[in-house]
Amino acid sequence: MHAVAVAAAVVVTGAGFVGVSAQPASATPPGIPSKATAQSQLNALTVATEGSTSGYSRDLFPHWITISGSCNTREQVLKRDGTSVVVNSSCAATSGRWYSPYDGATWTAASDVDIDHVVPLAEAWRSGANSWTTSRRQSFANDLSRPQLIAVTDNVNQSKGDQDPSTWQPSLSSYRCTYSKMWITVKYNWSLRLQSSEKSALQATLNTCNS
């Protein structure tokens, strides 16, 4: 069962800490499509041979950027995806609980949690982002309006690296349907290409989705 996040409303306490109010909010990233929509989007994606990583650097995808007040993108996702998250005056999470849907683990220290780019930056580069402006790459790397960012166990994110679903999917099999739908809609909304093995893996997983 997914953890319930708390809303981003904040209250300054006497100790100088900012407590996030306990209004319920979904820890699920926004914009996850239905099975039918994901299928239509997958059908519309351009299949092409994967490009080269030549010239790629994470610095070409500026992140994390300031989103609101002193909060950057990482801190914003930690607040969105966590339960009972408390942040200090600089928006760093000092306590809370985070459920990682990739592996089913729950963490109580923000340092144990990474913010995963569902479609990795290097994968995006090889799929068309190499021709983007830096401004567009920045928007992609900090996209909070689509299911491109999610809080997960740090070493799980690191083991994923820049792999696509043909070689890596969440170890928690019950989440693979959701993961595939997230991947598809991000690629679709950002007009990124996919390779044939990637499409086959996504289609196979999408076929297991109930809705």
Phi, psi and omega in degrees: 000135183287146176293152178264125181279171176248153182290164187275004177295141186235154178228127179276128181261170181296335181280001180088002179268154179252115180267135177276131184295156188271027176289132184292143175210156183282137177277000181279133177303151182285156169081019178287123185280165172289168178302316182296317179294317179299322179296316178298319180293319179298318180297330185274346182289145178279127177266128181207161175297136183296139180284182182271156174272001180306129179087355183287141171208141177300334180295343178280355176238074187305126178197157354273141182258160178292129181256313182205126181060238179260006185270126175265182186300315180302313182295325179295318180289323177300319178292318182294318188267354184260174176242135177052044182283130175244131179239156178270186186295341177262008175079009175283134180288122180261340175199166181151187180218134183233126176262126180263108184289348178289323185230357178080008181275152176240135183236150179244003176238127181300334180292343178271001186242132172253156171262110182278135165277109184308308168267108186301154183298318179293324177296318177298318179303314181288346185253009176133343183287349177296338181263000181283164169283160177299325179298317179292321178295324176296317179298320179296315184290346182235027187286107179262355183267349178234168183280059183257343182234134181207141180278123182219168176306131187301314183287339174290317177299319181291326179288331176294316181059231181250026183284150175262175186296352176284340180236348178212132170217160182306141179294333177280100188300332181292346180261354186295326177298310179299316180301316181296319179294322177296313181300313182299312185290329176294312179298321181294311184292335179257009176054045177265150179278170171219156180267164188298320180294325177294315179297319180298317180294319179295319180295318180298319179288319180300327179296340181271350182288143176273330181203000000 
